[in-house]
Amino acid sequence: MRIGVVGVGLMGHGMALNLLKGGHEVNVIAHRNRAPIEDLLSRGAREAGSLEEIARGSDFILLCLSSSKVVEQTVSALKPGLRAGQIIIDAGTSEPESTRRLAGGLAPLGIGYADAPMTGGPEQAAKAELGVLCGASPEVYAGILPLLSCYATTIRHMGPTGSGHAAKLISNFLVTGMIALVAQAFDAARKAGIDWRNLYEVMLNGSGNSGVLRKMVAPALDGEGDRRLRKANSPFLRKGLLCLGRGRLAR
């Protein structure tokens, strides 16, 4: 299959790489950072000069972008090159209402649309171990499932278009709460004079153990907090790491 990938950044690079490994033809377009583009080109991807060219040369178009506004602008720029039978997949965390509007506008043109946001980060993207919450019609979902399977191990059809983004926002709500709770818990430990490492190591054996706990506290204990802060692709995780960082010298 011919797949255009728009947004080859921290997540998109790994996804595009695994699509190439899956035997698909991958077309990419440069943004600010050429390093991931050059890597993908060296592995067999092709570079398009415009979004219209991406649309004309692809059967499926995968968007891995930062916001609904950027997705809307990108779809508008793709439109001159789109044709009936294509499917656009929004893998970012967009607003469900925006997603439904875009899908509704493309449907009369015979173009399918799916929201397929992810759980996991760049490491999982590179290893093809992402989770996907997909919103789409049954027909569109069946059509894109082989592509999603190239970079994800857990894929669930959440319902019609927009359901995937709604589910992702709910997931983000949970993660944001957990980040805030971990930051508050270890701030309370600092104020009580409790050693963070001792507390953390015992918590790993209890029901409080979680990916959020490990991602936030382990780097702070090992002196890697600043590096993780620079690399954090989640604004929620960045805030949590900052909260822990303010207390690391005082504990």
N, C-alpha and C positions, 0 to 999 in steps of 0.2 A: 504494500500500500504506500501511497505517497502522502507524507505527513508534513505539514508546515508547522513549525514551532516558533511562536512569538513570545519572547521573554526568556532568553537563555541565560538565566542568572544562577543564583545559589541552588534553586530547586530545578529549574528548567534544564540546566546542563545535564544533570544526572538522568532526568527523564528522557531527554533526547538521546543520550548515549545508550540507554537501554532499548529505546526504539530501534536504533541502529543495530544493536546486538540481536534484536528480534528479526532482523532481515528486512526492515522497512527502509524506504527511501525517505530521507529526512532533509527538508529545506529549512534553513534558518535565516534570520535577518539580524544584522548587528544593531546594538544599542550603544551604550556608553563604553562598556568593557569588551575589548576584542579577545581577551585571553580565552574565555570559554568557546567563542566562535572558532578561533584558530584550532583549538583542540578538537572540536567536532569535525572541522573540515579535514583535519589530518586523519580522521577515522572514517571518512567517506561521506560526510554530509555535504550538501550544496548550499551556497549562499545566494540569497535573492537580494535584489537591489531595492525593492519596494514591497509594501504590503500588498499592493495589487498583483505584483509578480508572485508573491507567496500564494495568493488566492488562486491564480490561474494555474499554478504548478502543483496543486495539492488536492487530494481527495478529502482529507481530514485536516482541520486546522486546530492546533492545541495552543491555547492562550494561558500563559503563566505570568499574570500581570498583577500590579499592586493594588488596584482599586476598581470599583465599578465605573468611575469616570474614565479611567484609562481604557478599560474594556470597551466601553461605548464608543470612544474615539477610534479605537483600533478596528472595531467592527465596521464603523462608517468608512474608514479608509480601505478596508478589504472589499467592500460592496461592489465596486466597479469590476472586480475580477471574479466574483462569485458566480456559481451556476447551480442549477437544480441538481440535487443528489448529494451535495456536499454536507458535511457535518462539522460544526464548530463546537469545540469543547473548552469550556472555561474552567481551568483547574485552580484558579485563585479563590480568594474569599470575598465574593461580591455580595451586593445587596439582593435578596431574593426578588424584590419588586422590579429592579433593573433587569435582572435575568429574565423574568417573565415577559417584560416589554420587548426585549431583544428577540426572544424566541418567537413572540407573536408577530413581530415585524418581518422576520425571516421566513416564517412558515408559508405565506402566500407565494414566495419565490421558490418553494420546494427545497429549502435548506434546513436541515435539522440542527437542533441546538441542545446541548447538554451542559449542566453544571456538575463538575466532578472535583470539588475541593478535596484536599488531602489531609491526612494526619501523618505526622512524622516530619523530619527535617532533611537537610541536605545529605546527611550520612545515609538515611534510609532511601532517599532518592537514588543515590549512587549505587546502592546495593539492591535496588528493585524490591524494597521491602516496605513501601508506603501503604497506607490505608486510603481508600477512596469512598466518599459518600456521594453517590450519583443521583441526580435528578434528571429524568428524561422520560420520553414516551417509551413503552416497551420495545418498539421497533428501533429507535435510536440507541437505546441501551444495548440491545443485542448487537447492533452494528459496531459499537465502539468497545465492547468488552474485550476483544482480542488485543486492542491497543492498550487499554488500561492494565491488562494482565502482564504487559511487558515491564511495567515499573511498579506494580503494586501486588501485594500478596493477599490483602483483605479488601474485597470490593463488595459494596452493598448498594442495591437499588433502593433508594429511599422513597421514591414516588415520582410524580410528574415534575416537569421543569420547575426549578426553584426550590425543590425539597432538599436537594443536596446542600445548597447554600444555607438554608434554614437550619439544617442539622449541624453544619459546620459552626455556625454562630452559637448554637447551643453548646457544642463541644468547647468552643473558645470561652464561653461563659464559665464553664466548669474549671477549665485550666486557669483562667484569670483568678478565680476565687482561691484555687489551691496555691497559686504563686503568692497572693496576698497573705494567706494563712501561714505559709512557711516563713515568709519574711517577718511577720508579727511574732511567730513562735520563737524564732531564734533571737529576735530583739528582746523578747521577754527573758530568754535564757541569759543573754548578756547582762541584763539589768539585775538578774538574780545571782550572778556570779557563777553560773553553770558552764562548764567547759563544753564548747560546741562539738568538738570531736567525739568526746565520750557520749554525748547525747545523740549525735548523728549515728554513731556505730550501733548503739542499742536500738534506735528507731528502725534501722534496716531490718531488724528481726520482727518488727511489729506491723500492725495494720496501717501505720502511717507511712510505710515505705511506698514510694511512688517515683515515677520518672521525674516529676517536678522536684521532689526532694533531692534526688541525686544530682540533677542538672544544676540546681542552685547551690547546694551546700558543699558538695565535693570540690568544685573549683575554688570556692572561698577558702576551704581548709588547706588545699594543696598549693595555694598561691597562684592559681590560674584564673582567678576571678576577673582580672582586667582583660586577659586574653579572651575569655569566654564572652565578656561584655562587648568587646569589639566585634566578635563573630556572631553574636546573637541575632537571628533573623526575625525574632518575635519581639514586638514592642513591649509585650507583657513580661516576657522573660528578662528583657533589659531592665525594666523597672524593678523587678524582684532582685536582680543581681546588684543593682545600685543600692537598694535598701540593705542588703547584707553587707555590701562593701563599706557603707558608712560606719558599721559597727565592728569591722574586723580588727582594728588596732586596739579597740577598747576591751575586747573580751579576755 
